[in-house]
Amino acid sequence: MGVVTQWLEGIGLPPSVVSNFRAAGIVRPADLLDLEVVHYEALGVADPSDRRKLFFLVQRLKQAQAQQQQMEEEGQGGAEAEGEEGSGSGSGASSSACSASAESDEAESSSSSSSSRTEFHREV
């Protein structure tokens, strides 16, 4: 089961709606970032409460992506300040660490939305 499926189930979307996301190819966090409110109906998200939960999930993901980009920019700025003689491990090393952490987190079952947000933050 993918992380997106875990998130959708975690916010309480019905199994039929979750399967609609898989059928539509929305299986990666990046796919959720492209989702807009106008797509909800086609995906079977009809209940206003479910729409609200999905909207806030997508907003949290966008916020996490923005934070990740900001961290990467700050890391690159620090490497540039050290000069070209640096080891070059700046953003590449942190990306590798994030990937390793994300893989480790995905292996564990996460039932809370806060750990799901952490997993996404590390994957982006």
C-alpha positions, 0 to 999 in steps of 0.5 A: 500500500502506497503512502498516498493510500495511507494518507487518504485512508488516514483522513477517513475517505471511504474505500471506494473513493480511495480506489478511485484515486488509484484508478485515476493514477493518483498514487504519488505525493506529487499527484496530490499536489496537482489536485484541485477542488474541481477534481473532487467530484470526478474522484467521487469525493462528494461528502462536504466533510470529505472534501474539506479533509482532502482540501486540508491534506493537499494544503499541508502537502503544499506547505511541506513542499514549500518548507522543503524547497526553502531548506534546500535553498538555504543548504545550497546558499551555505555551500556556495558561501564555503566556496567551490572547494567544499565536498559538494555534499550539500543538498545531495547528501541531505536528499539522500538522507531524506530518501533513506529516512522516507524509505525507513518511515514507509516501512513502518505503519503510520496511523497518525496524520502527523507521521504521514506529514513527516513522511511526505516532507522527507519524500519531496 
